[in-house]
Amino acid sequence: MKTLRPITIVSVLTMLLIGVAAPAAAAPVVADPLIVDPAAVDPVIVDPAVVTIAVTSDPPPSGVTAHEPYPGHTFTATGDEEIRFSLVAGAIPPGLALSSAGTLTGTPTVASRFAFTVRATGSPSGEFADHQVTVVVAQPVVTVTSPAPVSPWYVGQVYPTHRFVVSGGTAPHTVSLGSGALPPGLSLSSAGVLAGSPSQAGRYRLDLLATDANGFQGHQEVTLVIATPAVVVTSAAPPRGTAGQAYSFRFSADGDSDIRFGLAAGALPDGLVLAADGLLSGTPTVAGSFDFTVRATGTATSDTEEVSLVVYPDPTATPSVSPTPTEQPTAYPTAPSQSPTPTAAAPSPSRTTGAWLPVTGENSALVLMLLGVVAFSIGGILLVVAYRRRQGFTAG
């Protein structure tokens, strides 16, 4: 048996392949009008790497207040023909809603910090971009805005009704006692009205709790002092006044309620009046020192104060008796051409017999008498001396 060479086998296989392929190649190709040649149509290819979605809006408003309308916010993005928004993580504040168009609206109802993720999805690409968002909702500030109630007040006296006024949050508000205790005899209503008649003295510290319609609260500390009534005049001594000039001074007192003032004794300076509220006013007309007593009377007690008020003369008033400019002393007339000397009240001598002896004036007789006494005394002394000298010579 002969062995075939490799080249022969290859040749046979080649001939078989050519024989099979030849008829197919020879067959005519008929074009089908319903079949579109793929090579003749340009394919539409969307490359995901070319589309980029980007959120372009600023962060939404934060730090808003619960139960107040949200200012509103609209998310915006670019990168595709149409952008739709959705919440993909976290939670938006209760009371707010996010639309597919990207608007965030509503009224938040819960105070807290909210972190969530908004997704912007492009169409037709299907690409998206996520945007991290934080919105803080604060609770409303509820405060007591009315002035402090009257303090001190007094045992057994009707307390002047006081109403605590609350602002902030949502009306209606209620007021209650958070801690502490009211003075016995006083009560506090839910509308914030404090009233009654205290029956026990003491110092009372209260913590008021103001609550709005949504449960948000605020606190206010209040101190009430209840004392035993005892009127005390607290004003200092009134200042001095001047006749013809307006005067005003107010007496003050505490220790009781409804204190009024009046004159208990003495008399006020002419032109001044004392009002029930303690105001001493008017224009004094007479100078002098005036002593009187003022009484301060409260609901249950009273007190008095002794007052000494000095009123100076009016510096602009004309004296009641004064010499006219042309009047001259009658004892010492002066010539028309002469002006009175500065010492006209004690006139100097008009003539003298010596360098110093006056002979005119109302005291000249007295002076002469004194001089005579002196001369007599001197003469007597000289006579005695001469007599003794003579006796001395005789004895010798």
Sine and cosine of phi, psi and omega as CSV:
sin_phi,cos_phi,sin_psi,cos_psi,sin_omega,cos_omega
0.00,0.00,0.76,-0.65,-0.05,-1.00
-1.00,0.08,0.57,-0.82,0.03,-1.00
-1.00,-0.08,0.78,-0.63,0.00,-1.00
-0.97,0.26,0.62,-0.79,0.03,-1.00
-0.99,0.13,0.42,-0.91,-0.03,-1.00
-0.87,0.49,-0.59,0.81,-0.04,-1.00
-0.91,0.41,-0.51,0.86,-0.01,-1.00
-0.94,0.34,-0.66,0.75,0.01,-1.00
-0.90,0.44,-0.69,0.72,0.00,-1.00
-0.89,0.46,-0.64,0.76,-0.01,-1.00
-0.91,0.42,-0.65,0.76,-0.01,-1.00
-0.90,0.43,-0.70,0.71,-0.01,-1.00
-0.90,0.44,-0.60,0.80,0.00,-1.00
-0.91,0.41,-0.65,0.76,-0.01,-1.00
-0.92,0.40,-0.65,0.76,0.01,-1.00
-0.89,0.45,-0.66,0.75,0.00,-1.00
-0.92,0.40,-0.63,0.78,0.01,-1.00
-0.92,0.39,-0.59,0.80,0.00,-1.00
-0.93,0.38,-0.58,0.82,0.00,-1.00
-0.97,0.25,-0.65,0.76,-0.08,-1.00
-0.98,0.21,-0.38,0.93,-0.07,-1.00
-0.89,0.45,-0.74,0.67,-0.01,-1.00
-0.88,0.47,-0.63,0.78,-0.02,-1.00
-0.91,0.41,-0.59,0.81,-0.01,-1.00
-0.95,0.31,-0.48,0.88,-0.05,-1.00
-0.99,0.17,-0.35,0.94,-0.06,-1.00
-0.93,0.37,0.69,-0.73,-0.01,-1.00
-0.94,0.35,0.55,-0.83,0.00,-1.00
-0.99,-0.13,0.85,-0.53,0.00,-1.00
-0.97,-0.24,0.83,-0.56,-0.02,-1.00
-0.98,0.20,0.75,-0.66,0.03,-1.00
-0.99,-0.12,0.89,-0.46,-0.04,-1.00
-0.91,0.41,-0.33,0.95,-0.01,-1.00
-0.99,0.10,-0.19,0.98,-0.03,-1.00
-0.98,-0.18,0.84,-0.54,0.01,-1.00
-1.00,-0.05,0.78,-0.63,0.01,-1.00
-0.94,0.34,0.88,-0.48,-0.01,-1.00
-0.85,0.53,-0.50,0.87,-0.03,-1.00
-0.93,0.36,-0.35,0.94,-0.05,-1.00
-1.00,0.04,-0.11,0.99,-0.05,-1.00
-0.92,-0.40,0.73,-0.68,0.05,-1.00
-0.99,0.15,0.87,-0.49,0.00,-1.00
-0.95,0.31,0.56,-0.83,0.10,-0.99
-1.00,-0.06,0.93,-0.37,-0.04,-1.00
-0.90,-0.44,0.85,-0.52,0.06,-1.00
-0.99,-0.12,0.87,-0.50,-0.02,-1.00
-1.00,-0.07,0.94,-0.34,-0.02,-1.00
-0.84,0.54,-0.48,0.87,-0.05,-1.00
-0.93,0.38,-0.31,0.95,-0.03,-1.00
-0.99,0.12,-0.49,0.87,-0.06,-1.00
-1.00,0.03,0.82,-0.57,0.04,-1.00
-0.77,-0.64,0.87,-0.49,0.03,-1.00
-1.00,-0.01,0.76,-0.65,0.00,-1.00
-0.71,-0.70,0.78,-0.62,0.07,-1.00
-0.98,0.18,0.81,-0.59,-0.10,-0.99
-0.94,-0.34,-0.12,0.99,-0.06,-1.00
-0.98,0.18,0.39,-0.92,0.09,-1.00
-0.96,0.28,0.24,-0.97,0.07,-1.00
-0.88,0.48,0.51,-0.86,0.02,-1.00
-0.94,0.35,0.37,-0.93,0.03,-1.00
-0.84,0.54,0.63,-0.77,0.03,-1.00
-0.75,-0.66,0.17,-0.99,-0.04,-1.00
0.96,0.27,0.44,0.90,0.01,-1.00
-0.99,0.14,0.16,-0.99,-0.07,-1.00
-0.95,-0.32,0.67,-0.74,0.01,-1.00
-0.87,0.49,0.62,-0.78,0.03,-1.00
0.92,0.39,0.34,0.94,0.18,-0.98
-0.87,-0.49,0.66,-0.75,-0.07,-1.00
-0.80,0.60,0.71,-0.70,0.04,-1.00
-0.95,0.32,0.64,-0.77,-0.03,-1.00
-0.88,0.48,-0.34,0.94,-0.03,-1.00
1.00,-0.01,0.53,-0.85,0.00,-1.00
-0.41,-0.91,0.58,-0.82,0.05,-1.00
-0.83,-0.55,0.86,-0.51,0.08,-1.00
-0.98,0.20,0.62,-0.78,0.05,-1.00
-0.75,-0.66,0.47,-0.88,0.00,-1.00
-0.46,-0.89,0.33,-0.94,0.02,-1.00
-0.76,-0.64,0.26,-0.97,0.10,-0.99
0.80,-0.59,-0.19,0.98,0.01,-1.00
-0.44,-0.90,0.11,-0.99,-0.06,-1.00
-0.91,0.42,-0.60,0.80,-0.02,-1.00
-0.65,-0.76,0.67,-0.74,-0.01,-1.00
-0.86,-0.51,0.76,-0.65,0.07,-1.00
-0.88,-0.48,0.58,-0.81,-0.06,-1.00
-0.91,-0.42,0.51,-0.86,0.01,-1.00
-0.40,-0.92,0.35,-0.94,0.05,-1.00
-1.00,-0.03,0.84,-0.55,-0.06,-1.00
-0.90,-0.44,-0.22,0.98,0.01,-1.00
-0.37,-0.93,0.47,-0.88,0.02,-1.00
0.97,0.25,-0.28,-0.96,-0.02,-1.00
-0.59,-0.81,0.70,-0.71,0.09,-1.00
-0.98,0.21,0.37,-0.93,-0.01,-1.00
-0.84,0.55,0.70,-0.71,0.06,-1.00
-0.83,0.55,0.70,-0.72,-0.06,-1.00
0.98,-0.19,-0.27,0.96,0.05,-1.00
-0.97,-0.24,0.42,-0.91,0.01,-1.00
-0.68,-0.74,0.59,-0.81,0.03,-1.00
-0.93,-0.38,0.86,-0.50,0.02,-1.00
-1.00,0.05,0.27,-0.96,0.03,-1.00
-0.91,0.41,-0.35,0.94,0.04,-1.00
-0.99,0.15,-0.11,0.99,0.09,-1.00
0.99,-0.14,0.23,0.97,0.00,-1.00
-1.00,-0.06,0.71,-0.70,0.04,-1.00
-0.92,-0.40,0.93,-0.38,-0.10,-0.99
-0.64,-0.77,0.20,-0.98,0.08,-1.00
0.76,-0.65,-0.28,-0.96,0.03,-1.00
-0.75,-0.66,0.93,-0.38,-0.03,-1.00
-0.91,0.40,0.61,-0.80,-0.06,-1.00
-0.90,-0.44,-0.17,0.99,-0.04,-1.00
-0.83,-0.56,0.74,-0.67,0.04,-1.00
-1.00,0.01,0.89,-0.46,0.01,-1.00
-0.10,-0.99,-0.09,-1.00,0.07,-1.00
-0.95,-0.32,0.83,-0.55,-0.09,-1.00
-0.88,-0.48,0.81,-0.58,0.06,-1.00
-0.88,-0.47,0.78,-0.62,-0.02,-1.00
-0.51,-0.86,0.19,-0.98,-0.06,-1.00
-0.86,-0.50,0.80,-0.60,0.07,-1.00
-0.97,-0.26,0.75,-0.66,0.01,-1.00
-0.95,-0.30,0.76,-0.65,0.11,-0.99
-0.97,-0.24,0.89,-0.46,-0.06,-1.00
-0.92,-0.39,0.79,-0.62,-0.02,-1.00
-1.00,0.02,0.46,-0.89,0.05,-1.00
-0.70,-0.72,0.72,-0.69,0.24,0.97
-1.00,-0.03,0.00,1.00,-0.13,-0.99
-0.92,0.40,-0.55,0.83,-0.07,-1.00
0.99,0.13,-0.01,1.00,0.04,-1.00
-0.95,0.31,0.39,-0.92,-0.04,-1.00
-0.55,-0.84,0.26,-0.97,0.09,-1.00
-0.63,-0.77,0.69,-0.72,0.00,-1.00
-0.99,-0.15,0.60,-0.80,-0.05,-1.00
-0.79,-0.61,0.88,-0.47,0.00,-1.00
-0.99,0.16,0.72,-0.69,-0.11,-0.99
-0.74,-0.67,0.62,-0.79,0.11,-0.99
-0.75,-0.66,0.80,-0.60,0.04,-1.00
-0.81,-0.59,0.82,-0.57,0.03,-1.00
-0.98,-0.22,0.79,-0.61,0.05,-1.00
-0.92,-0.38,0.88,-0.48,-0.03,-1.00
-0.99,-0.11,0.46,-0.89,0.07,-1.00
-0.98,0.18,0.53,-0.85,-0.01,-1.00
-0.91,0.41,0.50,-0.87,0.02,-1.00
-1.00,0.02,0.92,-0.39,0.00,-1.00
-0.98,-0.21,0.86,-0.51,-0.06,-1.00
-0.70,-0.71,0.43,-0.91,0.13,-0.99
-1.00,0.00,0.89,-0.46,-0.11,-0.99
-0.98,-0.22,-0.14,0.99,-0.02,-1.00
-0.97,0.26,0.40,-0.92,0.06,-1.00
-0.89,0.46,0.28,-0.96,0.03,-1.00
-0.91,0.42,0.55,-0.84,0.04,-1.00
-0.92,0.38,0.29,-0.96,-0.05,-1.00
-0.89,0.45,0.77,-0.64,0.05,-1.00
-0.37,-0.93,0.75,-0.66,0.12,0.99
-0.99,0.16,0.28,-0.96,0.15,-0.99
-0.76,-0.65,0.00,-1.00,-0.25,-0.97
-0.78,-0.63,0.57,-0.82,-0.04,-1.00
-0.86,0.51,0.71,-0.70,0.09,-1.00
0.98,0.18,0.05,1.00,-0.01,-1.00
-0.93,-0.37,0.63,-0.78,-0.05,-1.00
-0.89,0.46,0.83,-0.56,-0.03,-1.00
-0.95,0.32,0.69,-0.72,0.05,-1.00
-0.91,0.41,0.89,-0.46,-0.11,-0.99
-0.78,0.62,0.76,-0.65,-0.01,-1.00
-0.81,-0.58,0.68,-0.74,0.03,-1.00
-0.89,-0.46,0.83,-0.56,0.08,-1.00
-0.99,0.15,0.84,-0.53,-0.02,-1.00
-0.98,-0.20,0.74,-0.67,-0.06,-1.00
-0.90,-0.43,0.64,-0.77,0.07,-1.00
-0.76,-0.65,0.28,-0.96,-0.02,-1.00
1.00,-0.02,0.47,-0.88,-0.03,-1.00
0.96,0.27,-0.47,-0.88,-0.08,-1.00
-0.88,-0.47,0.78,-0.62,0.05,-1.00
-0.95,0.30,0.40,-0.92,0.01,1.00
-0.99,0.14,0.41,-0.91,0.03,-1.00
-0.97,-0.26,0.43,-0.90,0.10,-0.99
-0.83,-0.56,0.49,-0.87,0.01,-1.00
-0.84,-0.54,0.72,-0.69,0.02,-1.00
-0.60,-0.80,0.17,-0.99,0.00,-1.00
-1.00,-0.03,0.93,-0.37,0.00,-1.00
-0.97,0.23,-0.67,0.74,0.04,-1.00
-0.41,-0.91,0.21,-0.98,-0.06,-1.00
1.00,0.06,-0.10,-1.00,-0.03,-1.00
-0.63,-0.78,0.63,-0.78,0.06,-1.00
-0.95,0.31,0.45,-0.89,0.13,-0.99
-0.86,0.51,0.68,-0.74,0.05,-1.00
-0.81,0.59,0.76,-0.65,-0.02,-1.00
0.98,-0.22,-0.25,0.97,0.06,-1.00
-0.97,-0.26,0.47,-0.88,0.02,-1.00
-0.69,-0.72,0.41,-0.91,0.00,-1.00
-0.79,-0.61,0.86,-0.51,0.00,-1.00
-1.00,0.06,0.25,-0.97,0.02,-1.00
-0.91,0.41,-0.35,0.94,0.06,-1.00
-0.99,0.12,-0.01,1.00,0.06,-1.00
1.00,-0.01,0.35,0.94,-0.03,-1.00
-1.00,-0.09,0.84,-0.54,0.03,-1.00
-0.97,-0.25,0.83,-0.56,-0.08,-1.00
-0.42,-0.91,0.19,-0.98,0.05,-1.00
0.77,-0.63,-0.22,-0.98,0.03,-1.00
-0.75,-0.66,0.94,-0.33,-0.04,-1.00
-0.90,0.44,0.60,-0.80,-0.06,-1.00
-0.90,-0.44,-0.05,1.00,-0.05,-1.00
-0.62,-0.78,0.76,-0.65,0.01,-1.00
-0.96,0.29,0.48,-0.88,0.02,-1.00
0.37,-0.93,0.04,-1.00,0.04,-1.00
-0.92,-0.39,0.84,-0.53,-0.14,-0.99
-0.86,-0.50,0.85,-0.53,0.05,-1.00
-0.98,-0.20,0.79,-0.61,-0.06,-1.00
-0.83,-0.55,0.52,-0.85,0.15,-0.99
-0.88,-0.47,0.96,-0.26,-0.02,-1.00
-0.99,0.10,0.63,-0.77,0.01,-1.00
-0.91,-0.41,0.91,-0.42,0.02,-1.00
-0.97,-0.24,0.80,-0.60,-0.08,-1.00
-0.82,-0.57,0.74,-0.67,0.03,-1.00
-1.00,0.01,-0.02,-1.00,-0.11,-0.99
-0.91,0.41,-0.35,0.94,-0.02,-1.00
-0.98,-0.20,0.16,0.99,0.08,-1.00
1.00,-0.02,0.01,1.00,0.05,-1.00
-0.97,0.22,0.61,-0.79,-0.17,-0.98
-0.79,-0.61,0.38,-0.93,0.12,-0.99
-0.64,-0.77,0.39,-0.92,-0.06,-1.00
-0.88,-0.47,0.47,-0.88,0.06,-1.00
-0.57,-0.82,0.82,-0.57,0.04,-1.00
-1.00,0.03,0.69,-0.73,-0.03,-1.00
-0.71,-0.71,0.66,-0.75,0.08,-1.00
-0.86,-0.52,0.79,-0.61,0.03,-1.00
-0.89,-0.45,0.78,-0.63,0.06,-1.00
-0.94,-0.34,0.84,-0.55,0.05,-1.00
-0.93,-0.38,0.85,-0.53,-0.08,-1.00
-0.84,-0.55,0.33,-0.94,0.14,-0.99
-0.97,0.24,0.76,-0.65,-0.10,-1.00
-0.91,0.42,0.69,-0.72,0.06,-1.00
-0.28,-0.96,0.98,-0.21,-0.06,-1.00
-0.92,0.38,0.69,-0.72,0.08,-1.00
-0.69,-0.72,0.81,-0.59,0.09,-1.00
-0.96,0.28,0.84,-0.55,-0.11,-0.99
-0.96,-0.29,-0.17,0.99,-0.05,-1.00
-0.97,0.23,0.47,-0.88,0.05,-1.00
-0.99,0.17,0.01,-1.00,0.01,-1.00
-0.91,0.42,0.65,-0.76,-0.01,-1.00
-0.92,0.39,0.50,-0.86,0.02,-1.00
-0.95,0.30,0.26,-0.97,0.03,-1.00
-0.95,0.30,0.45,-0.89,0.02,-1.00
-0.89,-0.45,0.05,-1.00,0.02,-1.00
-0.73,-0.68,0.75,-0.67,0.01,-1.00
-0.85,0.52,0.69,-0.72,0.02,-1.00
1.00,0.10,-0.01,1.00,0.00,-1.00
-0.86,-0.50,0.62,-0.79,-0.05,-1.00
-0.87,0.50,0.61,-0.79,-0.06,-1.00
-0.75,-0.66,0.60,-0.80,0.03,-1.00
-0.44,-0.90,0.76,-0.65,0.06,-1.00
-0.43,-0.90,0.62,-0.78,-0.03,-1.00
-0.89,-0.45,0.83,-0.55,0.14,-0.99
-0.98,0.20,0.55,-0.83,0.02,-1.00
-0.72,-0.69,0.42,-0.91,0.02,-1.00
-0.38,-0.92,0.40,-0.92,0.11,-0.99
-0.57,-0.82,-0.04,-1.00,-0.02,-1.00
0.96,-0.28,-0.04,1.00,0.02,-1.00
-0.35,-0.94,0.13,-0.99,0.01,-1.00
-0.99,-0.17,0.39,-0.92,0.07,-1.00
0.80,0.60,0.79,0.62,-0.03,-1.00
-0.98,0.19,0.75,-0.66,0.04,-1.00
-0.78,-0.62,0.45,-0.89,-0.09,-1.00
-0.92,-0.39,0.47,-0.88,0.05,-1.00
-0.33,-0.94,0.18,-0.98,0.01,-1.00
-1.00,0.02,0.87,-0.50,-0.03,-1.00
-1.00,-0.05,-0.53,0.85,-0.02,-1.00
-0.34,-0.94,0.32,-0.95,0.02,-1.00
0.98,0.18,-0.21,-0.98,-0.04,-1.00
-0.67,-0.74,0.62,-0.79,0.05,-1.00
-0.97,0.23,0.42,-0.91,0.13,-0.99
-0.84,0.54,0.60,-0.80,0.02,-1.00
-0.83,0.55,0.75,-0.66,0.01,-1.00
0.99,-0.17,-0.17,0.98,0.01,-1.00
-0.95,-0.30,0.52,-0.85,0.06,-1.00
-0.73,-0.69,0.49,-0.87,0.02,-1.00
-0.93,-0.37,0.89,-0.46,0.00,-1.00
-1.00,0.09,0.27,-0.96,-0.04,-1.00
-0.91,0.41,-0.42,0.91,0.02,-1.00
-1.00,0.09,0.09,1.00,0.07,-1.00
1.00,-0.08,0.10,0.99,-0.02,-1.00
-1.00,0.08,0.88,-0.47,0.10,-0.99
-0.99,-0.16,0.90,-0.44,-0.13,-0.99
-0.51,-0.86,0.22,-0.98,0.01,-1.00
0.71,-0.70,-0.31,-0.95,0.03,-1.00
-0.77,-0.64,0.96,-0.28,-0.01,-1.00
-0.90,0.44,0.61,-0.79,-0.06,-1.00
-0.94,-0.34,-0.26,0.97,-0.07,-1.00
-0.78,-0.62,0.71,-0.70,0.06,-1.00
-0.99,0.16,0.43,-0.90,0.02,-1.00
0.50,-0.86,-0.07,-1.00,0.06,-1.00
-0.93,-0.37,0.80,-0.60,-0.12,-0.99
-0.85,-0.53,0.81,-0.58,0.04,-1.00
-0.95,-0.32,0.78,-0.63,0.04,-1.00
-0.44,-0.90,0.19,-0.98,-0.05,-1.00
-0.85,-0.52,0.76,-0.65,0.03,-1.00
-0.97,-0.25,0.70,-0.71,0.04,-1.00
-0.92,-0.40,0.75,-0.66,0.11,-0.99
-0.96,-0.29,0.86,-0.51,-0.08,-1.00
-0.88,-0.48,0.84,-0.54,0.06,-1.00
-0.99,-0.17,-0.21,-0.98,-0.02,-1.00
-0.90,0.44,-0.62,0.78,-0.07,-1.00
-0.85,-0.53,-0.31,0.95,-0.09,-1.00
-0.66,-0.75,0.11,-0.99,0.03,-1.00
-0.49,-0.87,0.21,-0.98,0.03,-1.00
-0.49,-0.87,0.46,-0.89,0.02,-1.00
-0.85,-0.52,0.37,-0.93,0.01,-1.00
-0.61,-0.79,0.83,-0.56,0.06,-1.00
-0.99,0.13,0.71,-0.70,-0.12,-0.99
-0.79,-0.61,0.67,-0.74,0.13,-0.99
-0.85,-0.53,0.90,-0.44,-0.08,-1.00
-0.90,-0.44,0.83,-0.56,0.01,-1.00
-0.98,-0.18,0.74,-0.67,0.05,-1.00
-0.89,-0.45,0.87,-0.49,0.01,-1.00
-0.98,0.22,0.41,-0.91,0.08,-1.00
-0.91,0.41,0.38,-0.92,0.05,-1.00
-0.96,0.29,0.89,-0.45,-0.05,-1.00
-0.93,0.37,-0.27,0.96,-0.03,-1.00
-1.00,-0.10,-0.04,1.00,-0.05,-1.00
-0.97,0.26,0.50,-0.86,0.03,-1.00
-1.00,0.08,0.74,-0.68,0.00,-1.00
-0.85,0.53,0.52,-0.85,-0.04,-1.00
-0.94,0.34,-0.56,0.83,0.02,-1.00
-0.78,-0.63,0.86,-0.52,0.03,-1.00
-0.46,-0.89,0.65,-0.76,0.00,-1.00
-0.91,0.40,0.58,-0.82,0.06,-1.00
-0.96,0.27,0.37,-0.93,-0.05,-1.00
-0.86,0.51,-0.41,0.91,-0.07,-1.00
-1.00,-0.09,-0.07,1.00,-0.03,-1.00
-0.97,0.25,0.67,-0.74,0.04,-1.00
-0.82,-0.57,0.47,-0.88,0.06,-1.00
-0.86,0.51,0.75,-0.66,-0.05,-1.00
-0.93,0.37,-0.45,0.89,-0.02,-1.00
-0.97,0.26,-0.39,0.92,-0.09,-1.00
-0.72,-0.69,0.97,0.23,0.02,-1.00
-0.94,0.34,0.45,-0.89,0.00,-1.00
-0.85,-0.53,0.47,-0.88,0.03,-1.00
-0.92,0.39,0.45,-0.89,-0.01,-1.00
-0.86,0.51,-0.52,0.86,-0.07,-1.00
-1.00,0.09,-0.14,0.99,-0.05,-1.00
-0.95,-0.30,0.52,-0.85,0.06,-1.00
-0.98,-0.21,0.55,-0.84,-0.03,-1.00
-0.88,0.47,0.61,-0.80,0.04,-1.00
-0.97,0.24,0.38,-0.92,-0.01,-1.00
-0.87,0.50,-0.38,0.93,-0.05,-1.00
-0.97,-0.26,0.61,0.79,-0.04,-1.00
-0.88,0.47,-0.46,0.89,-0.03,-1.00
-0.94,0.35,-0.43,0.90,0.06,-1.00
-0.80,-0.60,0.99,0.10,-0.15,-0.99
-0.90,0.44,0.60,-0.80,0.06,-1.00
-0.99,0.14,0.35,-0.94,-0.02,-1.00
-0.87,0.50,0.59,-0.81,0.02,-1.00
-1.00,0.01,-0.42,0.91,0.08,-1.00
-0.44,-0.90,0.36,-0.93,-0.04,-1.00
-0.64,-0.77,0.41,-0.91,0.11,-0.99
-1.00,-0.09,-0.22,0.98,0.05,-1.00
-0.65,-0.76,-0.28,-0.96,-0.02,-1.00
-0.97,0.24,-0.30,0.96,-0.11,-0.99
-0.63,-0.78,-0.21,0.98,-0.15,-0.99
-1.00,0.10,0.88,-0.47,0.05,-1.00
-0.99,0.15,0.64,-0.77,0.06,-1.00
-0.88,-0.48,-0.01,1.00,0.07,-1.00
-0.80,-0.59,0.26,-0.97,-0.03,-1.00
0.95,-0.32,0.36,-0.93,-0.12,-0.99
-0.95,0.31,-0.22,0.97,-0.02,-1.00
-0.95,-0.31,0.20,0.98,-0.09,-1.00
-0.93,0.36,-0.62,0.78,0.00,-1.00
-0.89,0.46,-0.67,0.74,0.01,-1.00
-0.90,0.44,-0.63,0.78,-0.01,-1.00
-0.91,0.41,-0.67,0.75,0.01,-1.00
-0.90,0.44,-0.63,0.78,0.02,-1.00
-0.89,0.45,-0.68,0.73,0.00,-1.00
-0.90,0.43,-0.65,0.76,0.01,-1.00
-0.90,0.43,-0.61,0.79,0.03,-1.00
-0.89,0.45,-0.66,0.75,0.02,-1.00
-0.88,0.48,-0.69,0.72,-0.01,-1.00
-0.89,0.45,-0.69,0.73,-0.03,-1.00
-0.91,0.42,-0.65,0.76,0.02,-1.00
-0.88,0.47,-0.66,0.75,0.00,-1.00
-0.90,0.43,-0.67,0.74,-0.02,-1.00
-0.91,0.41,-0.67,0.74,0.02,-1.00
-0.88,0.48,-0.66,0.75,0.03,-1.00
-0.88,0.47,-0.66,0.75,0.00,-1.00
-0.90,0.44,-0.69,0.72,-0.01,-1.00
-0.90,0.44,-0.61,0.79,0.00,-1.00
-0.90,0.43,-0.66,0.75,0.01,-1.00
-0.90,0.43,-0.68,0.74,-0.02,-1.00
-0.89,0.46,-0.69,0.72,-0.02,-1.00
-0.90,0.43,-0.64,0.77,-0.01,-1.00
-0.89,0.45,-0.69,0.73,-0.01,-1.00
-0.92,0.39,-0.57,0.82,0.01,-1.00
-0.92,0.39,-0.59,0.80,0.00,-1.00
-0.93,0.38,-0.66,0.75,0.05,-1.00
-0.88,0.48,-0.57,0.82,-0.01,-1.00
-0.91,0.41,-0.65,0.76,0.01,-1.00
-0.93,0.37,-0.61,0.79,0.00,-1.00
-0.90,0.44,-0.69,0.73,0.01,-1.00
-0.90,0.43,-0.52,0.86,-0.03,-1.00
-0.96,0.26,0.00,0.00,0.00,0.00
